[in-house]
Amino acid sequence: MKILILGGGPAGLGAAWRLNQLGHHTWDLLEASHHAGGLASSFRDKNGFFWDIGGHVQFSHYEYFDSLMHDLIPPGDWLTHQRKSWVWMRNRFIPYPFQNNIRRLPREDLARCLHGLVELYRSGPRPPQNFKDWIEATFGTGIADIFMLPYNFKVWAYPPEQLAYHWVGERVAVTDLSRVLENLIFERDDLSWGPNNVFQFPRQGGTGAIWNSCARRLPADRLHFGAQVEEIDAGRRIVTTADGCTWSYDRLISTIPLTQLLRLSGRKDLAAAARRGLRYSSSNIVGIGLKGQPPEHLKTKCWMYFPESDCPYYRVTVFSNYSRYNVPDPQRTWSLMTETSESRYKPVKHDTLVQETIRGLLNTKLIQEVSDVVSTWSYRAEHGYPTPGLYRDQALAKILPVLELDDIYSRGRFGAWKYEVSNQDHSFMQGLEIVERLLNGRPEITLPDPSHANSRKHPFPFERWRI
Ligand SMILES: Cc1cc2nc3c(=O)[nH]c(=O)nc-3n(C[C@H](O)[C@H](O)[C@H](O)COP(=O)(O)OP(=O)(O)OC[C@H]3O[C@@H](n4cnc5c(N)ncnc54)[C@H](O)[C@@H]3O)c2cc1C
């Protein structure tokens, strides 16, 4: 079976890694750019600052992925961090999760939040229709209006009523009224919640170091960089790249954006479903290299959320806190990495974004002086977040099985378009699992059942493979 893999991000590498591990030798991987890693790549700017494509932290649902990480980067070359994330609003920092720490709000806002929560408990459960309903039904109208709705519009770049809510699962902390009240009465900050409250980061080279190491461990003659796929002839099972080369296959594992796959393979019959269901937002990353040392209040922070309109970004990572090697000289420099989302509902002026970002950093008191900025770097990922829109699952249920009839398997963050299983661990495992299905007839776990995938840490081989 000749397998062709499109894309050299974590999903494509996951497929290649498993093929290689199983001793299957007839495969090739085509990657348009000149390096591995996709959205999980890192870059060194002209002044020696390292940047990721937005804040990436390692958190995994799979024992296989955990041991792979330590295989690719030796245990001593990982740094472990306690997640310390904050929300900046009303001119102050509030610990995340916001809803557990509303005691830090000004009194009028606190009263609104509590009123909304009490109303919620009084009125009983209401079945939500979309993400906006879900937010209001989970947090009450006070927390929704003050934080959740503005913040989520800033992150997703879509009105929350256009998003579904069943993807939320472990990704959003829900509210426990008695815990909120206890925190209020005992004046306690509630910091540690959720699955990634401890995370790891490579000591050197940023997140991209992981995937560079992965690619280096694969046979170099099968990884083809600078190979931009331009046409897919599903009938003849031939892929053509920009340099005119043709690649035949028996099975195609594609990890490029599904909408692009449909266009390159001329699937006009699926275009309407894709247009309706497959929405996405772009990610604009601006890295700001600074002279001196971080101010006292940023010394231990990992990342911060920004729901208000005094800055373009929704999140900022104190990237120099992740590793001293992320900056050229840790005694004299530090760095902030910002993320600004974009869609037709939320356009971004690219030519002024760096200036607006610096102005935002001043407004939100992350920097004191413009003259502290010694380096700026920007990167735009056209496909940043696969939007969990209301019609996504309908579209996927129509498109993916039809492609499989032609032996095309679309997997990964934008290959399968499922935000809830689109982190590095999920994407890598989607690649691995499709190989297991094709070679050994084992069922996939992550893509068909995201809630199961996210429910716990999975042993390997998967329990469901043993049944
Ligand atoms: C802002 C942001 C923050 C994130 N934070 C985290 C985090 O904290 N933790 C985490 O685990 N994950 C995070 N992620 C997600 C992580 O980056 C993805 O899980 C991962 O990169 C997806 O891997 P993939 O292989 O599915 O897709 P991609 O990484 O998108 O790889 C697809 C590859 O296909 C290639 N390609 C596209 N078109 C063609 C073509 N025509 N021909 C050939 N090649 C092509 C691309 O160049 C790319 O290399 C984040 C992502 C973003 C954008």
PDBQT file of the ligand as one rigid body, heavy atoms in Angstrom, charges set to zero:
ROOT
HETATM    1  C1  LIG A 501      -2.551  30.597  18.087  1.00  0.00    +0.000 C 
HETATM    2  C2  LIG A 501      -2.435  29.106  18.284  1.00  0.00    +0.000 A 
HETATM    3  C3  LIG A 501      -2.197  28.603  19.555  1.00  0.00    +0.000 A 
HETATM    4  C4  LIG A 501      -2.091  27.213  19.755  1.00  0.00    +0.000 A 
HETATM    5  N1  LIG A 501      -1.839  26.739  21.021  1.00  0.00    +0.000 NA
HETATM    6  C5  LIG A 501      -1.658  25.413  21.209  1.00  0.00    +0.000 A 
HETATM    7  C6  LIG A 501      -1.326  24.892  22.487  1.00  0.00    +0.000 A 
HETATM    8  O1  LIG A 501      -1.208  25.631  23.467  1.00  0.00    +0.000 OA
HETATM    9  N2  LIG A 501      -1.127  23.541  22.618  1.00  0.00    +0.000 N 
HETATM   10  C7  LIG A 501      -1.243  22.693  21.550  1.00  0.00    +0.000 A 
HETATM   11  O2  LIG A 501      -1.007  21.487  21.710  1.00  0.00    +0.000 OA
HETATM   12  N3  LIG A 501      -1.580  23.154  20.337  1.00  0.00    +0.000 NA
HETATM   13  C8  LIG A 501      -1.794  24.485  20.130  1.00  0.00    +0.000 A 
HETATM   14  N4  LIG A 501      -2.117  24.955  18.878  1.00  0.00    +0.000 N 
HETATM   15  C9  LIG A 501      -2.429  23.994  17.834  1.00  0.00    +0.000 C 
HETATM   16  C10 LIG A 501      -1.239  23.375  17.116  1.00  0.00    +0.000 C 
HETATM   17  O3  LIG A 501      -0.490  24.365  16.459  1.00  0.00    +0.000 OA
HETATM   18  C11 LIG A 501      -1.857  22.365  16.143  1.00  0.00    +0.000 C 
HETATM   19  O4  LIG A 501      -2.383  21.321  16.920  1.00  0.00    +0.000 OA
HETATM   20  C12 LIG A 501      -0.979  21.677  15.199  1.00  0.00    +0.000 C 
HETATM   21  O5  LIG A 501      -0.017  22.479  14.586  1.00  0.00    +0.000 OA
HETATM   22  C13 LIG A 501      -1.867  21.056  14.114  1.00  0.00    +0.000 C 
HETATM   23  O6  LIG A 501      -1.124  20.161  13.369  1.00  0.00    +0.000 OA
HETATM   24  P1  LIG A 501      -1.597  19.725  11.914  1.00  0.00    +0.000 P 
HETATM   25  O7  LIG A 501      -0.501  18.905  11.389  1.00  0.00    +0.000 OA
HETATM   26  O8  LIG A 501      -2.948  19.158  11.984  1.00  0.00    +0.000 OA
HETATM   27  O9  LIG A 501      -1.750  21.068  11.063  1.00  0.00    +0.000 OA
HETATM   28  P2  LIG A 501      -0.692  22.180  10.687  1.00  0.00    +0.000 P 
HETATM   29  O10 LIG A 501       0.257  22.404  11.783  1.00  0.00    +0.000 OA
HETATM   30  O11 LIG A 501      -1.515  23.323  10.195  1.00  0.00    +0.000 OA
HETATM   31  O12 LIG A 501       0.100  21.525   9.463  1.00  0.00    +0.000 OA
HETATM   32  C14 LIG A 501      -0.405  21.474   8.159  1.00  0.00    +0.000 C 
HETATM   33  C15 LIG A 501       0.767  21.519   7.194  1.00  0.00    +0.000 C 
HETATM   34  O13 LIG A 501       0.271  21.414   5.855  1.00  0.00    +0.000 OA
HETATM   35  C16 LIG A 501       1.084  22.218   5.031  1.00  0.00    +0.000 C 
HETATM   36  N5  LIG A 501       0.354  22.533   3.799  1.00  0.00    +0.000 N 
HETATM   37  C17 LIG A 501      -0.747  23.304   3.662  1.00  0.00    +0.000 A 
HETATM   38  N6  LIG A 501      -1.109  23.371   2.361  1.00  0.00    +0.000 NA
HETATM   39  C18 LIG A 501      -0.232  22.606   1.668  1.00  0.00    +0.000 A 
HETATM   40  C19 LIG A 501      -0.094  22.263   0.288  1.00  0.00    +0.000 A 
HETATM   41  N7  LIG A 501      -0.926  22.728  -0.648  1.00  0.00    +0.000 N 
HETATM   42  N8  LIG A 501       0.936  21.448  -0.076  1.00  0.00    +0.000 NA
HETATM   43  C20 LIG A 501       1.799  20.952   0.857  1.00  0.00    +0.000 A 
HETATM   44  N9  LIG A 501       1.708  21.254   2.167  1.00  0.00    +0.000 NA
HETATM   45  C21 LIG A 501       0.700  22.066   2.578  1.00  0.00    +0.000 A 
HETATM   46  C22 LIG A 501       1.351  23.451   5.885  1.00  0.00    +0.000 C 
HETATM   47  O14 LIG A 501       2.494  24.154   5.430  1.00  0.00    +0.000 OA
HETATM   48  C23 LIG A 501       1.537  22.834   7.272  1.00  0.00    +0.000 C 
HETATM   49  O15 LIG A 501       2.882  22.576   7.555  1.00  0.00    +0.000 OA
HETATM   50  C24 LIG A 501      -2.246  26.329  18.660  1.00  0.00    +0.000 A 
HETATM   51  C25 LIG A 501      -2.469  26.847  17.381  1.00  0.00    +0.000 A 
HETATM   52  C26 LIG A 501      -2.578  28.216  17.194  1.00  0.00    +0.000 A 
HETATM   53  C27 LIG A 501      -2.834  28.764  15.808  1.00  0.00    +0.000 C 
ENDROOT
TORSDOF 0
